[in-house]
Amino acid sequence: MNANFLSKIPKVELHLHLEGAIPLTTLWRLVEKYGGAQEIGNMADLEQRFRYQDFPHFIETWRWQCNFLRQYEDFTLIACDVAKDLADQNVRYAEAFYSPGDFARHGLKPQEITAAIRRGLDTQSQRITVNLVTDLIRDFGPELGSYCLHEIAEVKTLGVIGVGIGGSEQMFPPEAYADVYREARRLGFRTSAHAGEASGPASIWGAIRSLQVDRIGHGTRAMDDPKLVAYLQKSQLPIEMCPISNLRTGVVKAIEHHPLGRFYREGLLVSVNSDDPKMFNTSLEQEYRALMHAFGFTAQDIVHLLRNAIRSAWCDEERRAQLMRELDGFVW
C-alpha cells in the first residue's frame, strides 16, 4: 500500500461533533478572547485538559470547552476552521452534529447559531460538503428537545438534514424522546441517536424500537447481546462507530477489544468516524491506521468501510453517486 494512501484517499465522516473538532489553535484564540488564558496557562496545558478518567469526565470537559463559545461570530470562526481542517485531510463529505441547546445560557438562539455556522462552512464549500445534524441533548429532556426541534425546522434550508440525541446516555434512556422523533420525521429530518456508548444494549434497542432511528451512533455495546448483533446484521441499520473515541473515554480498554473488527467481518453496516477528533487527539486517517494495526485491515477493507459510509450518508443520490465516483477514481 502506498505510504500516502490513507491521507490521500477521499473520505466521508458521518459522526463528527463540530464543537469537538475545533482545532486547538482556534480554541486557544477563544480562550484568550474570554479571559481564560491565565487560568489554563498555555497550549500544552490546554491539551492536558483533554485527558479523561471516564465518560462523565468527558461530558464535564465538553461543557467546560463550550463555555468559550458565547457569540455568533465564534460559531462562524470554528465552522470555517473545522471545515478547512477536514478538507485538508481530504474529507470530501461530512455530517456534523452541533448542539445549540448548550448555548442558551449565553442567550444565543438556535436559528442564528445555525446561520452563523453555515456562514463559516460556506467558506470551504468548494472543497467539502458539510451537512448539519442537530443534537437535541438528552440531558435537557424531551420538552426542550421538542422546542429546539421546531426552532431548527425554521432554518432547515441551511443544510440541517437530521437530529440526534447525545449527552449523558447512562442517565437518560431514549424512550422519552419517542414523540420528539416522530415529529422530527414529520418535519422531514433524518434521525440518529447515541446509543451503546455509555450504556448497554437496552439503550440501542430503545433507539431502534421507540425512536425508529435511521442510524445508530456508536453502538459499541451491541457486542453484549448476540440477538442485537444478529438484528443489526440482518436489518443493515447503519452504525456510526468511533473506535478511538471509545478508547479515550474508557468504553473499551484497547482498540483490539473494539467490536468494529468483528462487526465488519460479520457484515454489519459499520462506518468509521472520529467523533470529537481534537478532544480525542485523532482524525479519520488515524482511526483507519489504528484499525489496520489492530485487525489487519487492508486497503481493500478501508475502501469497503468508506463505501459503507457513503451508503449510510443522508446526502441526495446525486451527491452519493459523485462520492462513489471519486472513491472509485482514486482506487482504480
C-alpha positions as CSV (number, residue, x, y, z in Angstrom):
1,M,0.0,0.0,0.0
2,N,1.3,3.5,-0.9
3,A,2.5,5.3,2.2
4,N,0.2,8.3,1.4
5,F,-2.9,6.1,0.8
6,L,-4.7,6.9,4.0
7,S,-4.0,10.7,3.8
8,K,-4.9,11.0,0.1
9,I,-8.0,8.8,-0.2
10,P,-11.2,10.8,-0.4
11,K,-13.0,10.3,2.9
12,V,-16.5,10.6,4.4
13,E,-17.4,11.3,8.0
14,L,-20.9,10.7,9.5
15,H,-20.3,11.1,13.2
16,L,-18.5,14.3,13.9
17,H,-19.3,16.9,16.6
18,L,-18.5,20.4,15.4
19,E,-17.6,21.6,18.9
20,G,-15.4,18.6,19.4
21,A,-13.5,19.2,16.2
22,I,-12.3,22.7,16.9
23,P,-8.5,23.0,16.1
24,L,-6.7,23.7,19.3
25,T,-5.1,26.9,17.9
26,T,-8.7,28.1,17.2
27,L,-9.9,27.1,20.7
28,W,-6.9,28.9,22.2
29,R,-8.0,32.1,20.4
30,L,-11.4,31.8,22.0
31,V,-9.9,31.0,25.4
32,E,-7.8,34.2,25.2
33,K,-10.8,36.2,23.9
34,Y,-12.8,35.3,27.1
35,G,-10.0,35.7,29.6
36,G,-9.3,32.0,30.2
37,A,-5.6,32.0,29.3
38,Q,-4.4,32.9,32.8
39,E,-6.4,30.0,34.3
40,I,-5.3,27.5,31.7
41,G,-1.7,28.6,31.3
42,N,-0.6,27.7,27.7
43,M,-1.3,25.4,24.8
44,A,0.3,22.4,26.4
45,D,-1.9,22.8,29.5
46,L,-4.9,23.1,27.2
47,E,-4.0,19.8,25.6
48,Q,-3.8,18.2,29.0
49,R,-7.5,19.2,29.6
50,F,-8.4,16.6,27.1
51,R,-7.4,13.5,29.1
52,Y,-10.4,11.7,30.6
53,Q,-11.0,9.5,33.6
54,D,-14.2,8.1,32.1
55,F,-17.3,9.1,30.0
56,P,-18.8,11.5,32.6
57,H,-15.5,13.3,32.9
58,F,-15.5,13.8,29.1
59,I,-19.0,15.3,29.3
60,E,-17.8,17.7,32.0
61,T,-14.9,18.7,29.9
62,W,-17.2,19.2,26.9
63,R,-19.3,21.7,28.9
64,W,-16.2,23.5,30.1
65,Q,-15.0,23.9,26.5
66,C,-18.4,25.1,25.3
67,N,-18.2,28.0,27.7
68,F,-15.8,29.7,25.3
69,L,-18.5,29.9,22.6
70,R,-20.5,32.9,23.5
71,Q,-21.2,34.9,20.4
72,Y,-22.5,34.1,16.9
73,E,-19.2,35.1,15.4
74,D,-17.5,32.4,17.4
75,F,-19.5,29.8,15.6
76,T,-18.6,31.2,12.2
77,L,-15.0,31.1,13.2
78,I,-15.0,27.5,14.4
79,A,-17.1,26.3,11.4
80,C,-14.7,27.8,9.0
81,D,-11.6,26.3,10.7
82,V,-13.2,22.9,11.2
83,A,-14.2,22.7,7.5
84,K,-10.8,23.8,6.4
85,D,-9.1,21.2,8.7
86,L,-11.4,18.4,7.3
87,A,-10.8,19.5,3.7
88,D,-7.1,19.5,4.3
89,Q,-7.4,15.8,5.3
90,N,-9.3,15.0,2.1
91,V,-12.6,14.6,3.8
92,R,-15.0,15.3,0.9
93,Y,-18.3,15.0,2.7
94,A,-19.2,15.2,6.4
95,E,-22.3,15.3,8.6
96,A,-21.6,17.4,11.6
97,F,-23.5,17.4,14.9
98,Y,-23.9,20.7,16.6
99,S,-25.6,21.4,20.0
100,P,-27.5,24.7,20.0
101,G,-29.1,24.0,23.4
102,D,-25.7,24.1,25.1
103,F,-25.6,27.8,24.4
104,A,-28.9,29.1,25.6
105,R,-27.1,30.1,28.8
106,H,-25.4,32.8,26.7
107,G,-28.7,34.0,25.2
108,L,-28.0,32.5,21.8
109,K,-30.8,31.3,19.5
110,P,-30.7,28.0,17.6
111,Q,-31.7,29.6,14.3
112,E,-28.9,32.3,14.5
113,I,-26.3,29.7,15.7
114,T,-27.2,27.6,12.6
115,A,-26.9,30.6,10.3
116,A,-23.5,31.6,11.8
117,I,-22.2,28.0,11.4
118,R,-23.4,27.9,7.8
119,R,-21.5,31.1,7.0
120,G,-18.3,29.5,8.2
121,L,-18.9,26.2,6.4
122,D,-19.6,28.0,3.2
123,T,-16.1,29.4,3.1
124,Q,-14.9,25.9,2.2
125,S,-17.8,24.8,0.1
126,Q,-15.7,24.3,-3.0
127,R,-13.6,21.7,-1.1
128,I,-16.0,19.9,1.2
129,T,-19.8,19.5,1.7
130,V,-20.8,19.7,5.3
131,N,-24.4,19.0,6.3
132,L,-25.6,19.6,9.8
133,V,-27.3,17.3,12.4
134,T,-28.8,19.0,15.4
135,D,-28.0,17.3,18.7
136,L,-31.1,17.8,20.9
137,I,-29.1,16.8,24.0
138,R,-30.9,14.2,26.1
139,D,-29.9,15.8,29.4
140,F,-32.2,18.7,28.7
141,G,-35.3,16.5,28.4
142,P,-37.8,15.9,25.6
143,E,-39.8,19.1,26.2
144,L,-36.8,21.3,25.5
145,G,-35.8,18.9,22.7
146,S,-39.2,19.5,21.0
147,Y,-38.8,23.2,21.4
148,C,-35.3,23.1,19.8
149,L,-36.6,20.8,17.0
150,H,-39.2,23.3,15.9
151,E,-36.8,26.2,16.0
152,I,-34.3,24.3,13.9
153,A,-37.1,23.4,11.4
154,E,-37.3,27.2,10.6
155,V,-33.7,27.0,9.2
156,K,-33.8,23.5,7.7
157,T,-32.8,25.0,4.3
158,L,-29.3,25.9,5.8
159,G,-28.3,22.3,5.3
160,V,-29.8,20.8,8.5
161,I,-30.6,17.3,7.5
162,G,-31.1,15.4,10.7
163,V,-31.4,15.3,14.5
164,G,-29.9,13.2,17.2
165,I,-29.5,12.9,21.0
166,G,-26.1,12.9,22.6
167,G,-25.2,13.7,26.1
168,S,-25.4,11.5,29.3
169,E,-26.8,8.3,27.8
170,Q,-26.2,6.4,31.0
171,M,-28.7,8.7,32.8
172,F,-31.3,9.4,30.2
173,P,-32.7,6.4,28.2
174,P,-34.0,7.1,24.7
175,E,-37.7,6.1,25.1
176,A,-38.7,9.5,26.5
177,Y,-37.9,11.0,23.1
178,A,-40.3,8.9,21.0
179,D,-42.8,11.8,20.4
180,V,-39.9,14.2,19.5
181,Y,-38.5,11.7,16.9
182,R,-42.0,11.1,15.5
183,E,-42.3,14.9,15.0
184,A,-38.8,15.1,13.5
185,R,-39.7,12.6,10.9
186,R,-42.9,14.5,10.1
187,L,-40.8,17.6,9.6
188,G,-38.5,15.8,7.1
189,F,-35.5,15.2,9.3
190,R,-33.4,12.0,9.3
191,T,-32.7,10.6,12.8
192,S,-29.8,9.1,14.7
193,A,-29.2,8.5,18.4
194,H,-26.1,8.0,20.5
195,A,-26.7,4.5,21.9
196,G,-24.5,1.8,23.3
197,E,-21.6,4.2,24.1
198,A,-22.1,4.9,27.8
199,S,-24.9,2.4,28.3
200,G,-25.7,-1.2,27.3
201,P,-27.7,-3.0,24.6
202,A,-31.0,-1.9,26.1
203,S,-30.2,1.7,25.0
204,I,-29.7,0.5,21.4
205,W,-32.9,-1.5,21.4
206,G,-34.7,1.6,22.8
207,A,-33.3,3.8,20.0
208,I,-34.5,1.2,17.4
209,R,-37.9,0.3,18.8
210,S,-39.0,3.6,20.4
211,L,-37.2,6.2,18.2
212,Q,-37.1,4.2,15.0
213,V,-33.8,5.7,14.1
214,D,-32.2,5.7,10.6
215,R,-28.7,5.2,12.1
216,I,-27.1,4.3,15.5
217,G,-24.3,6.4,16.9
218,H,-21.6,4.3,18.4
219,G,-23.4,1.0,19.0
220,T,-20.3,-0.3,20.8
221,R,-22.2,-2.3,23.5
222,A,-24.2,-4.2,21.0
223,M,-21.5,-6.8,21.4
224,D,-23.0,-7.7,24.7
225,D,-26.2,-9.0,23.1
226,P,-26.0,-11.7,20.3
227,K,-29.6,-11.2,19.3
228,L,-29.0,-7.5,18.8
229,V,-25.9,-8.2,16.7
230,A,-27.9,-10.6,14.6
231,Y,-30.7,-7.9,14.2
232,L,-28.2,-5.3,13.1
233,Q,-26.6,-7.7,10.6
234,K,-30.0,-8.7,9.1
235,S,-31.5,-5.2,9.1
236,Q,-28.3,-3.4,7.8
237,L,-29.2,-0.5,10.1
238,P,-26.1,1.8,9.7
239,I,-23.8,2.1,12.7
240,E,-21.6,5.2,13.1
241,M,-18.6,3.7,15.0
242,C,-15.9,5.8,16.7
243,P,-13.1,3.5,17.9
244,I,-10.6,6.0,19.3
245,S,-13.3,8.0,21.0
246,N,-14.4,4.8,22.8
247,L,-10.8,4.2,23.8
248,R,-10.3,7.7,25.2
249,T,-13.5,7.6,27.3
250,G,-12.8,4.1,28.6
251,V,-15.7,2.4,26.8
252,V,-13.1,-0.1,25.5
253,K,-9.8,-0.8,27.1
254,A,-7.8,-1.3,23.9
255,I,-8.5,-0.9,20.2
256,E,-8.0,-4.6,19.8
257,H,-11.1,-5.0,22.1
258,H,-13.3,-2.8,20.0
259,P,-16.2,-4.7,18.3
260,L,-15.8,-2.9,15.0
261,G,-13.4,-5.6,13.7
262,R,-15.9,-8.3,14.5
263,F,-18.9,-6.3,13.2
264,Y,-17.2,-5.6,9.9
265,R,-16.2,-9.3,9.4
266,E,-19.8,-10.3,10.2
267,G,-21.3,-8.0,7.6
268,L,-22.9,-5.3,9.8
269,L,-23.2,-1.9,8.0
270,V,-20.5,-0.1,10.0
271,S,-18.7,3.2,9.2
272,V,-15.6,4.7,10.8
273,N,-15.7,8.1,12.4
274,S,-13.7,10.4,14.6
275,D,-16.5,11.8,16.9
276,D,-14.6,14.6,18.7
277,P,-11.3,14.5,16.9
278,K,-9.5,17.4,18.6
279,M,-10.7,16.4,22.0
280,F,-9.6,12.8,21.4
281,N,-6.3,13.6,19.5
282,T,-7.4,11.7,16.5
283,S,-8.5,12.0,12.8
284,L,-10.1,9.7,10.2
285,E,-6.7,8.8,9.0
286,Q,-5.5,7.8,12.5
287,E,-8.7,5.8,13.0
288,Y,-8.1,3.8,9.9
289,R,-4.5,3.3,10.7
290,A,-5.3,2.0,14.2
291,L,-7.8,-0.4,12.7
292,M,-5.2,-1.7,10.2
293,H,-2.8,-2.3,13.1
294,A,-5.4,-3.9,15.4
295,F,-7.3,-6.0,13.0
296,G,-5.1,-6.4,10.0
297,F,-7.4,-4.4,7.7
298,T,-6.1,-4.0,4.2
299,A,-6.5,-1.1,1.8
300,Q,-9.4,-3.0,0.3
301,D,-11.1,-3.1,3.7
302,I,-10.6,0.7,4.1
303,V,-12.3,1.2,0.7
304,H,-15.2,-1.1,1.8
305,L,-15.6,0.9,5.0
306,L,-15.7,4.2,3.1
307,R,-18.3,2.7,0.7
308,N,-20.3,1.8,3.8
309,A,-20.1,5.4,4.9
310,I,-21.3,6.7,1.5
311,R,-24.2,4.2,1.5
312,S,-25.2,5.3,5.0
313,A,-24.9,9.1,4.3
314,W,-28.0,11.3,4.3
315,C,-27.0,13.2,1.2
316,D,-29.0,13.2,-2.0
317,E,-28.5,10.5,-4.6
318,E,-26.6,12.7,-6.9
319,R,-24.0,13.6,-4.2
320,R,-23.8,9.9,-3.2
321,A,-23.1,8.9,-6.8
322,Q,-20.4,11.6,-7.0
323,L,-18.7,10.4,-3.8
324,M,-18.7,6.9,-5.1
325,R,-17.1,8.0,-8.4
326,E,-14.4,10.0,-6.5
327,L,-13.6,7.0,-4.4
328,D,-13.5,4.6,-7.4
329,G,-11.4,7.1,-9.4
330,F,-8.8,7.2,-6.6
331,V,-8.7,3.4,-6.1
332,W,-8.7,2.4,-9.8
